[in-house]
Amino acid sequence: MSVDQATVRRIAHLARIRLGDGDLARMGEELNAILGFVEQLNEVDVAGVEPMVSVIPMPLALREDAVTDGGDPDRVLANAPSSEDGFFLVPKVVE
């Protein structure tokens, strides 16, 4: 896949990056190099390779999935700018 200057302009616009005309060619080369590297990664055979959490084999730290009251609801609601009937009040955003 090759990135042309129109695509580089569009990417720069979407990323809110201002690029001069001289930078478009350089950025296109860099994007093409990145895409080339990704295409190389697609050639790697990963069949039978287990997904990893860490480079060191270790079990995931799991906790019991239990519903709690959050410890102390009064302390939790003390952080709210505004609350009513035990709930956070938020400004209405949809008319």
Buried (B, 14 or more C-beta within 10 A) or exposed (E): EEBEEEEBBEBBEEEEEEBEEEEBEEBBEEBBEEEEEEEEEEEEEEEEEEEEEEEEEEEEEEEEEEEEEEEEEEEBBEEEEEBEEEEEEEEEEEE
